[in-house]
Amino acid sequence: MNRCEIYINDMGGWVRVYLGRGEPAGETAGYLSDSLTHWFRDRPNLRMVCIVPVSRDGDTAELHAWYEDRVPPVTTDQQPQ
């Protein structure tokens, strides 16, 4: 069984999903897409705006996805007393 590591970096407004060490069996794009899907499911307040695949040698090597936060942050003057 092949093992691989997929990394996800939240860059503050966009997220980078990329393959670390190892080689997955099959197409890399599916693993990256599945990881990105789970990342967004864990953050229901975020809405994906745009996604761009990054390819190397004809294969998808990374996914970059831009997002917006649907819930505005609470400021100190909005907090209940």
N, C-alpha and C positions, 0 to 999 in steps of 0.2 A: 504494500500500500504506500502510495506517495503522500508525503506530508508537505505542507507549505505554510508560510506565515504571511498573513495579510495585515498591513498596518493602516491605521486610520489616524490622520492628523487634522484636528479642527484648527483652522487657520484664522478663525474669527470672521465669519461672513462667507467662507467657503471651506470645503473639506476635501482633503486629498486621500484617496484610497489607492494603495499600491502593494505590489507583491514584494515580500521580504525574501528570506532565504527559502530554498526548496523549489520543487517543481510540482505543480498540481497535475493530476491526471486529467487530460481533456483541455478544453479551452479556458484560458485564464479569465477572459471577460466575464464569464458566468460567476466565478468565485468573487471577483471584484464587485459585480453588480449585487450579488446576494449580501455581501458585507455592507455595502452602502445602504441597501434596503433595511437591514436590521438596525443600522445606526440611526436612520431617520425614524423608524418605528419606536425606538427608545427615547426619541425627542419629539413628541407630538406637537409641541409649540412651534417647531420649525417647518417651513414650507420651501421645498426645492424650487428654485427659479430657473436654473440652467445647469446642464451637465455637458462636459466635454471629455471624450475619450482621448487618451494619449497613447499613440502606438509606436512600437519599435519593431522593425523588421516585419511589418505587416500584422503583428499581434497586438492586442490591447494590453498595455503594460500598466496604465494608471487610469483612474477616473477622477476628474475634478468637478465638484458640484458646488454651485453657489446657492445660498439660502437666505431667507429672511425670517426673522422672529415675529410670529403673529401675536405674541403677548408682549406688550411694552413693559420695560422694567419698572418696578415700583421705586419712586423717589422718596426721599425722607419726609417730604411734606405731604405725601399721599398715604403714609402709614397710619393706621388707627392709633389713637392716643390711649 
